[in-house]
């Protein structure tokens, strides 16, 4: 059974960081100093757990009034293809709506653009590099 959870403790925050290190740093080669950043302390973090295992995470931060930026969305490799990305993105969007956000933005790795398009995000930029990985900026009115 998968459970989406808002991070409210230091222990949960560390679980999110550990998963991000596994996916972004070890698997994708993102430098650690770019992965863990100054926004982590103030962002709202989300986890997907299966029992004691943290298997997906994301964070949301307000970047301008009523506009949120979704970042650090990742799913543990062995759990990909189980719709956990959709599950966590739905939770982030619901949270954002309840917080009266009007728009969500994100920078998607280019290979993930079709995933976000299925969630009704639209591409708003040409491709650009971030941490050595091609990305596209996307947004969605909510």
Backbone as a printed PyTorch tensor [residue, N CA C, xyz], in Angstrom:
tensor([[[  0.8400,  -1.1900,   0.0000],
         [  0.0000,   0.0000,   0.0000],
         [  0.8820,   1.2500,   0.0000]],

        [[  0.6430,   2.1420,  -0.9100],
         [  1.4330,   3.3640,  -1.0170],
         [  0.7520,   4.4870,  -0.2340]],

        [[  1.5510,   5.2350,   0.5110],
         [  1.0420,   6.3320,   1.3200],
         [  1.7840,   7.6150,   0.9490]],

        [[  1.0290,   8.6550,   0.5780],
         [  1.6250,   9.9670,   0.3310],
         [  1.5700,  10.7350,   1.6360]],

        [[  2.6830,  11.3710,   1.9570],
         [  2.8170,  12.0070,   3.2620],
         [  3.4970,  13.3600,   3.1140]],

        [[  2.9880,  14.3410,   3.8250],
         [  3.6490,  15.6350,   3.9220],
         [  4.7760,  15.5080,   4.9400]],

        [[  5.9490,  16.0080,   4.6110],
         [  7.0860,  15.9240,   5.5250],
         [  6.8890,  16.9220,   6.6640]],

        [[  6.9010,  16.3940,   7.8990],
         [  6.7120,  17.2490,   9.0720],
         [  7.8040,  17.0600,  10.1170]],

        [[  8.6990,  16.0950,   9.8980],
         [  9.7550,  15.8330,  10.8800],
         [ 11.1280,  15.8640,  10.2090]],

        [[ 12.1540,  16.0580,  11.0050],
         [ 13.5200,  16.0150,  10.4820],
         [ 13.8370,  14.6350,   9.9140]],

        [[ 13.3250,  13.5910,  10.5620],
         [ 13.5510,  12.2210,  10.0800],
         [ 12.9810,  12.0420,   8.6780]],

        [[ 11.7560,  12.5280,   8.4500],
         [ 11.1610,  12.4260,   7.1170],
         [ 11.9390,  13.2510,   6.0930]],

        [[ 12.4030,  14.4180,   6.4920],
         [ 13.1820,  15.2550,   5.5860],
         [ 14.4650,  14.5160,   5.1770]],

        [[ 15.1010,  13.8570,   6.1320],
         [ 16.3120,  13.0890,   5.8250],
         [ 16.0110,  11.9320,   4.8850]],

        [[ 14.8280,  11.3470,   5.0160],
         [ 14.4270,  10.2700,   4.0980],
         [ 14.2850,  10.7990,   2.6760]],

        [[ 13.7090,  12.0000,   2.5560],
         [ 13.5870,  12.6310,   1.2380],
         [ 14.9700,  12.8950,   0.6460]],

        [[ 15.8730,  13.4440,   1.4640],
         [ 17.2330,  13.7280,   0.9920],
         [ 17.9400,  12.4440,   0.5570]],

        [[ 17.7790,  11.3880,   1.3310],
         [ 18.4420,  10.1180,   1.0070],
         [ 17.9570,   9.5790,  -0.3400]],

        [[ 16.6660,   9.6770,  -0.5910],
         [ 16.1250,   9.2070,  -1.8650],
         [ 16.6330,  10.0710,  -3.0160]],

        [[ 16.6470,  11.3740,  -2.8200],
         [ 17.1590,  12.2730,  -3.8510],
         [ 18.6280,  12.0000,  -4.1470]],

        [[ 19.4100,  11.7240,  -3.1180],
         [ 20.8220,  11.3970,  -3.3390],
         [ 20.9450,  10.1130,  -4.1590]],

        [[ 20.1110,   9.1340,  -3.8510],
         [ 20.1320,   7.8690,  -4.5830],
         [ 19.8140,   8.0890,  -6.0640]],

        [[ 18.7530,   8.8470,  -6.3480],
         [ 18.3020,   9.0180,  -7.7290],
         [ 19.1370,  10.0580,  -8.4730]],

        [[ 19.2460,  11.2550,  -7.9180],
         [ 19.8930,  12.3290,  -8.6640],
         [ 21.4160,  12.2770,  -8.6150]],

        [[ 21.9740,  12.0040,  -7.4440],
         [ 23.4300,  12.0300,  -7.3080],
         [ 24.0460,  10.7230,  -7.8080]],

        [[ 23.6210,   9.5910,  -7.2510],
         [ 24.2350,   8.3100,  -7.6300],
         [ 23.8280,   7.8650,  -9.0340]],

        [[ 22.5310,   7.9210,  -9.3310],
         [ 22.0480,   7.3810, -10.6010],
         [ 22.2960,   8.3340, -11.7740]],

        [[ 22.0570,   9.6460, -11.5590],
         [ 22.1230,  10.5990, -12.6670],
         [ 23.3920,  11.4570, -12.6680]],

        [[ 24.2020,  11.3620, -11.6260],
         [ 25.4730,  12.0760, -11.6070],
         [ 25.3840,  13.5630, -11.2880]],

        [[ 24.2900,  14.0090, -10.6730],
         [ 24.1680,  15.4110, -10.2740],
         [ 25.0880,  15.6440,  -9.0730]],

        [[ 25.8980,  16.7030,  -9.1020],
         [ 26.7600,  16.9790,  -7.9470],
         [ 25.9250,  17.2410,  -6.6820]],

        [[ 26.3650,  16.6920,  -5.5700],
         [ 25.6280,  16.8300,  -4.3080],
         [ 25.3910,  18.2930,  -3.9450]],

        [[ 26.3750,  19.1590,  -4.2120],
         [ 26.2120,  20.5690,  -3.8410],
         [ 25.1400,  21.2670,  -4.6770]],

        [[ 24.7340,  20.6890,  -5.8010],
         [ 23.6190,  21.2250,  -6.5790],
         [ 22.2950,  20.5870,  -6.1730]],

        [[ 22.3710,  19.3680,  -5.6840],
         [ 21.1420,  18.6370,  -5.3350],
         [ 20.5160,  19.1470,  -4.0390]],

        [[ 21.2880,  19.2510,  -2.9970],
         [ 20.7960,  19.7760,  -1.7150],
         [ 21.1280,  21.2650,  -1.7230]],

        [[ 20.1020,  22.1150,  -1.6490],
         [ 20.3450,  23.5440,  -1.8220],
         [ 19.6830,  24.3890,  -0.7380]],

        [[ 19.8140,  25.6910,  -0.9010],
         [ 19.3120,  26.6330,   0.1010],
         [ 17.7910,  26.6520,   0.2070]],

        [[ 17.0850,  26.0980,  -0.7610],
         [ 15.6230,  26.0960,  -0.7180],
         [ 15.0480,  24.9320,   0.0890]],

        [[ 15.8690,  23.9410,   0.3760],
         [ 15.3630,  22.7630,   1.0810],
         [ 14.7840,  23.0810,   2.4490]],

        [[ 15.3650,  24.0400,   3.1390],
         [ 14.9000,  24.3620,   4.4960],
         [ 13.5060,  24.9700,   4.5120]],

        [[ 13.1280,  25.6880,   3.4530],
         [ 11.8460,  26.3990,   3.4600],
         [ 10.7970,  25.7550,   2.5510]],

        [[ 11.1860,  24.8320,   1.7050],
         [ 10.2370,  24.1700,   0.8040],
         [  9.3440,  23.2120,   1.5810]],

        [[  8.2000,  22.9130,   0.9850],
         [  7.3100,  21.8720,   1.4950],
         [  7.6730,  20.5810,   0.7730]],

        [[  7.9560,  19.5380,   1.5390],
         [  8.3920,  18.2650,   0.9690],
         [  7.2950,  17.2100,   1.1080]],

        [[  7.2680,  16.2970,   0.1450],
         [  6.3030,  15.2050,   0.1040],
         [  7.0580,  13.8900,  -0.0390]],

        [[  6.5170,  12.8400,   0.5640],
         [  7.0730,  11.4950,   0.4310],
         [  5.9760,  10.5390,  -0.0190]],

        [[  6.3890,   9.4990,  -0.7290],
         [  5.5430,   8.3250,  -0.9160],
         [  6.2750,   7.1920,  -0.2320]],

        [[  5.5870,   6.5430,   0.6900],
         [  6.1560,   5.4100,   1.4170],
         [  5.3770,   4.1480,   1.0940]],

        [[  6.1030,   3.0430,   1.1400],
         [  5.4810,   1.7200,   1.1390],
         [  5.9990,   1.0690,   2.4090]],

        [[  5.1450,   1.0140,   3.4150],
         [  5.6020,   0.5530,   4.7180],
         [  6.6750,   1.4910,   5.2360]],

        [[  7.8370,   0.9400,   5.5600],
         [  8.9540,   1.7450,   6.0790],
         [  9.8360,   2.3240,   4.9800]],

        [[  9.5740,   1.9470,   3.7380],
         [ 10.4320,   2.3640,   2.6310],
         [  9.9320,   3.6430,   1.9730]],

        [[ 10.8090,   4.6400,   1.8470],
         [ 10.5050,   5.8500,   1.0980],
         [ 10.8580,   5.5860,  -0.3510]],

        [[  9.8760,   5.7440,  -1.2500],
         [ 10.0670,   5.3270,  -2.6340],
         [  9.8680,   6.4470,  -3.6480]],

        [[  9.3650,   7.5950,  -3.2040],
         [  9.2220,   8.7530,  -4.0920],
         [  9.2060,  10.0110,  -3.2370]],

        [[  9.6120,  11.1210,  -3.8530],
         [  9.6140,  12.3860,  -3.1370],
         [  9.4590,  13.5300,  -4.1270]],

        [[  9.0940,  14.6830,  -3.6160],
         [  9.0020,  15.9250,  -4.3820],
         [  9.0120,  17.0700,  -3.3860]],

        [[  9.2910,  18.2670,  -3.9030],
         [  9.1750,  19.4400,  -3.0470],
         [  8.4550,  20.5460,  -3.8150]],

        [[  7.8770,  21.4640,  -3.0550],
         [  7.1320,  22.5910,  -3.6090],
         [  7.5490,  23.8330,  -2.8550]],

        [[  7.7760,  24.9110,  -3.6090],
         [  8.0590,  26.1810,  -2.9480],
         [  7.3670,  27.2980,  -3.7080]],

        [[  6.9990,  28.3260,  -2.9650],
         [  6.3630,  29.4890,  -3.5750],
         [  7.4560,  30.3930,  -4.1220]],

        [[  7.4060,  30.6750,  -5.4330],
         [  8.4580,  31.4760,  -6.0610],
         [  8.0040,  32.9060,  -6.3360]],

        [[  6.7120,  33.1140,  -6.3450],
         [  6.1160,  34.4500,  -6.4320],
         [  4.6980,  34.2890,  -5.8900]],

        [[  4.0150,  35.3750,  -5.5770],
         [  2.6820,  35.2210,  -4.9850],
         [  1.7780,  34.3100,  -5.8210]],

        [[  1.2510,  33.2910,  -5.1610],
         [  0.2930,  32.3410,  -5.7590],
         [  0.8810,  31.4530,  -6.8540]],

        [[  2.2140,  31.4210,  -6.9700],
         [  2.8830,  30.5770,  -7.9710],
         [  3.8600,  29.6560,  -7.2590]],

        [[  3.6750,  28.3590,  -7.4740],
         [  4.5600,  27.3730,  -6.8650],
         [  5.4760,  26.7450,  -7.8940]],

        [[  6.6260,  26.3150,  -7.4280],
         [  7.5600,  25.5900,  -8.2890],
         [  7.7400,  24.1900,  -7.7160]],

        [[  7.4550,  23.1940,  -8.5400],
         [  7.6150,  21.7930,  -8.1690],
         [  9.0290,  21.3780,  -8.5500]],

        [[  9.7200,  20.7770,  -7.5970],
         [ 11.1190,  20.4130,  -7.8250],
         [ 11.4310,  19.0650,  -7.1970]],

        [[ 12.5540,  18.5010,  -7.6150],
         [ 13.1370,  17.2970,  -7.0220],
         [ 12.1510,  16.1200,  -6.9980]],

        [[ 11.3730,  16.0000,  -8.0690],
         [ 10.4340,  14.8800,  -8.1840],
         [ 11.2320,  13.6540,  -8.5980]],

        [[ 11.1570,  12.6000,  -7.8000],
         [ 11.8660,  11.3780,  -8.1770],
         [ 11.2090,  10.1550,  -7.5500]],

        [[ 11.3990,   9.0440,  -8.2340],
         [ 10.8810,   7.7410,  -7.8060],
         [ 12.0480,   6.7640,  -7.8260]],

        [[ 12.1650,   5.9720,  -6.7710],
         [ 13.2060,   4.9520,  -6.6930],
         [ 13.1120,   4.0470,  -7.9160]],

        [[ 14.2450,   3.7320,  -8.5140],
         [ 14.3040,   2.9930,  -9.7630],
         [ 13.4280,   1.7410,  -9.7610]],

        [[ 13.4860,   0.9500,  -8.7180],
         [ 12.7420,  -0.3180,  -8.6880],
         [ 11.2280,  -0.1210,  -8.5870]],

        [[ 10.7680,   1.1160,  -8.3850],
         [  9.3300,   1.3910,  -8.2820],
         [  8.7920,   2.1770,  -9.4760]],

        [[  9.6240,   2.4590, -10.4510],
         [  9.1570,   3.2120, -11.6110],
         [  8.1760,   2.3790, -12.4240]],

        [[  7.2500,   3.0800, -13.0690],
         [  6.2330,   2.3990, -13.8700],
         [  5.0210,   1.9820, -13.0690]],

        [[  4.9330,   2.3840, -11.8110],
         [  3.8010,   2.0210, -10.9430],
         [  2.8940,   3.2260, -10.6630]],

        [[  3.0420,   4.2860, -11.4640],
         [  2.2220,   5.4970, -11.3660],
         [  2.4660,   6.2990, -10.0850]],

        [[  3.6330,   6.1030,  -9.4720],
         [  3.9450,   6.8430,  -8.2460],
         [  4.2560,   8.3010,  -8.5470]],

        [[  4.7940,   8.5840,  -9.7400],
         [  5.0010,   9.9700, -10.1410],
         [  3.6820,  10.7110, -10.2270]],

        [[  2.6780,  10.0580, -10.7990],
         [  1.3400,  10.6560, -10.8700],
         [  0.7830,  10.8480,  -9.4630]],

        [[  0.9440,   9.8490,  -8.6230],
         [  0.4240,   9.9180,  -7.2550],
         [  1.0110,  11.1100,  -6.5000]],

        [[  2.3180,  11.2890,  -6.5610],
         [  2.9270,  12.3780,  -5.8100],
         [  2.6030,  13.7320,  -6.4450]],

        [[  2.5480,  13.7980,  -7.7630],
         [  2.2000,  15.0680,  -8.4130],
         [  0.7570,  15.4680,  -8.1060]],

        [[ -0.1450,  14.5070,  -8.0290],
         [ -1.5250,  14.8300,  -7.6450],
         [ -1.5720,  15.3800,  -6.2290]],

        [[ -0.7720,  14.8220,  -5.3290],
         [ -0.7270,  15.3050,  -3.9460],
         [ -0.1530,  16.7170,  -3.8750]],

        [[  0.8930,  16.9770,  -4.6420],
         [  1.4920,  18.3140,  -4.6740],
         [  0.4740,  19.3260,  -5.2060]],

        [[ -0.2070,  18.9650,  -6.2810],
         [ -1.1920,  19.8850,  -6.8650],
         [ -2.3470,  20.1430,  -5.9030]],

        [[ -2.8210,  19.1260,  -5.2470],
         [ -3.9090,  19.2970,  -4.2750],
         [ -3.4790,  20.2220,  -3.1340]],

        [[ -2.2800,  20.0160,  -2.6450],
         [ -1.7370,  20.8820,  -1.5940],
         [ -1.6650,  22.3320,  -2.0920]],

        [[ -1.1760,  22.5130,  -3.3140],
         [ -1.0340,  23.8570,  -3.8870],
         [ -2.3980,  24.5320,  -4.0430]],

        [[ -3.3820,  23.7840,  -4.5040],
         [ -4.7380,  24.3510,  -4.6310],
         [ -5.2620,  24.7830,  -3.2690]],

        [[ -5.0750,  23.9440,  -2.2640],
         [ -5.5370,  24.2740,  -0.9110],
         [ -4.8100,  25.4740,  -0.3300]],

        [[ -3.5920,  25.7260,  -0.8140],
         [ -2.8090,  26.8850,  -0.3730],
         [ -3.0860,  28.1100,  -1.2560]],

        [[ -4.0920,  28.0120,  -2.1200],
         [ -4.5420,  29.1090,  -2.9860],
         [ -3.5390,  29.4820,  -4.0750]],

        [[ -2.6680,  28.5580,  -4.4600],
         [ -1.7880,  28.8020,  -5.5970],
         [ -2.6440,  28.8040,  -6.8570]],

        [[ -2.2400,  29.5920,  -7.8360],
         [ -2.9640,  29.6860,  -9.1110],
         [ -2.2070,  29.0260, -10.2620]],

        [[ -0.9070,  28.8160, -10.0620],
         [ -0.0780,  28.2610, -11.1330],
         [  1.0410,  27.4390, -10.5150]],

        [[  1.4090,  26.3720, -11.2260],
         [  2.5850,  25.5780, -10.8700],
         [  3.5660,  25.6250, -12.0300]],

        [[  4.8470,  25.7580, -11.6990],
         [  5.9170,  25.7190, -12.6770],
         [  6.8660,  24.5930, -12.3000]],

        [[  7.6240,  24.1210, -13.2700],
         [  8.6650,  23.1330, -13.0020],
         [  9.6450,  23.1290, -14.1560]],

        [[ 10.8180,  22.6130, -13.9000],
         [ 11.8180,  22.3710, -14.9400],
         [ 11.9490,  20.8660, -15.0810]],

        [[ 11.4000,  20.3430, -16.1530],
         [ 11.3860,  18.8940, -16.3750],
         [ 12.6240,  18.4550, -17.1230]],

        [[ 13.2070,  17.3400, -16.6980],
         [ 14.2280,  16.7180, -17.5400],
         [ 13.5350,  16.3970, -18.8600]],

        [[ 14.2270,  16.6520, -19.9550],
         [ 13.5760,  16.5670, -21.2690],
         [ 12.9000,  15.2230, -21.5240]],

        [[ 13.5110,  14.1390, -21.0770],
         [ 12.8860,  12.8300, -21.3040],
         [ 11.5500,  12.7120, -20.5760]],

        [[ 11.3360,  13.5220, -19.5180],
         [ 10.1170,  13.4410, -18.7010],
         [  9.0190,  14.3950, -19.1750]],

        [[  9.2770,  15.1910, -20.2040],
         [  8.2690,  16.1410, -20.6860],
         [  6.9370,  15.4430, -20.9990]],

        [[  6.9100,  14.2980, -21.7030],
         [  5.6170,  13.6540, -21.9820],
         [  4.8470,  13.2730, -20.7030]],

        [[  5.5560,  12.8770, -19.6610],
         [  4.9080,  12.5660, -18.3750],
         [  4.1670,  13.7940, -17.8550]],

        [[  4.8460,  14.9390, -17.8310],
         [  4.2280,  16.1580, -17.3100],
         [  3.1380,  16.6850, -18.2440]],

        [[  3.2990,  16.4770, -19.5440],
         [  2.2390,  16.8870, -20.4780],
         [  0.9530,  16.1150, -20.2020]],

        [[  1.0600,  14.8420, -19.8320],
         [ -0.1340,  14.0600, -19.4780],
         [ -0.8210,  14.6250, -18.2370]],

        [[ -0.0640,  15.3420, -17.4100],
         [ -0.6290,  15.9870, -16.2190],
         [ -1.0460,  17.4360, -16.5130]],

        [[ -1.0740,  17.7770, -17.8070],
         [ -1.5520,  19.0660, -18.3130],
         [ -0.5870,  20.2250, -18.0940]],

        [[  0.6920,  19.9310, -17.9270],
         [  1.7090,  20.9780, -17.9340],
         [  2.0630,  21.2620, -19.3950]],

        [[  2.3740,  22.5160, -19.6970],
         [  2.7460,  22.9150, -21.0510],
         [  4.1970,  23.3900, -21.0620]],

        [[  4.9210,  23.0450, -22.1170],
         [  6.3030,  23.4920, -22.2950],
         [  6.2930,  24.9910, -22.5880]],

        [[  7.1680,  25.7440, -21.8850],
         [  7.2190,  27.1920, -22.0910],
         [  8.6340,  27.6870, -22.3940]],

        [[  9.5610,  26.7570, -22.6750],
         [ 10.9300,  27.1970, -22.9680],
         [ 11.5840,  26.2550, -23.9640]],

        [[ 12.6240,  26.7550, -24.6210],
         [ 13.4750,  25.8300, -25.3720],
         [ 14.2650,  24.9750, -24.3870]],

        [[ 14.8910,  23.9480, -24.9010],
         [ 15.6940,  23.0790, -24.0470],
         [ 16.8950,  23.8380, -23.4950]],

        [[ 17.2260,  23.5720, -22.2250],
         [ 18.3970,  24.1720, -21.5800],
         [ 19.0450,  23.1170, -20.6970]],

        [[ 20.3020,  23.3550, -20.3510],
         [ 21.0380,  22.4130, -19.5110],
         [ 20.9880,  22.8470, -18.0490]],

        [[ 20.7670,  21.8880, -17.1750],
         [ 20.8200,  22.1170, -15.7320],
         [ 21.5070,  20.9020, -15.1310]],

        [[ 22.6010,  21.1330, -14.4180],
         [ 23.3990,  20.0570, -13.8210],
         [ 23.8140,  19.0270, -14.8720]],

        [[ 24.0600,  19.5080, -16.1040],
         [ 24.5120,  18.6360, -17.1760],
         [ 23.4110,  17.8000, -17.8070]],

        [[ 22.1470,  18.1000, -17.4830],
         [ 21.0110,  17.3210, -17.9790],
         [ 20.0740,  18.2540, -18.7460]],

        [[ 19.6340,  17.8670, -19.9620],
         [ 18.7020,  18.7110, -20.7200],
         [ 17.3440,  18.8250, -20.0110]],

        [[ 16.8160,  20.0480, -19.9640],
         [ 15.5400,  20.3470, -19.3080],
         [ 14.6710,  21.2360, -20.1980]],

        [[ 13.3970,  21.2890, -19.8690],
         [ 12.4380,  22.2400, -20.4590],
         [ 11.6140,  22.8120, -19.3120]],

        [[ 11.3970,  24.1200, -19.3380],
         [ 10.5090,  24.7500, -18.3540],
         [  9.0640,  24.4580, -18.7490]],

        [[  8.2130,  24.1990, -17.7550],
         [  6.8080,  23.8910, -17.9930],
         [  5.9690,  24.5980, -16.9370]],

        [[  4.6740,  24.7790, -17.2480],
         [  3.7810,  25.3720, -16.2570],
         [  2.3600,  24.8880, -16.4770]],

        [[  1.5410,  25.1250, -15.4530],
         [  0.1430,  24.6900, -15.4690],
         [ -0.6540,  25.6280, -14.5790]],

        [[ -1.7640,  26.1210, -15.0960],
         [ -2.6940,  26.8630, -14.2560],
         [ -3.5260,  25.8710, -13.4710]],

        [[ -3.7360,  26.1770, -12.1880],
         [ -4.5300,  25.2310, -11.3710],
         [ -5.7320,  25.9330, -10.7480]]])
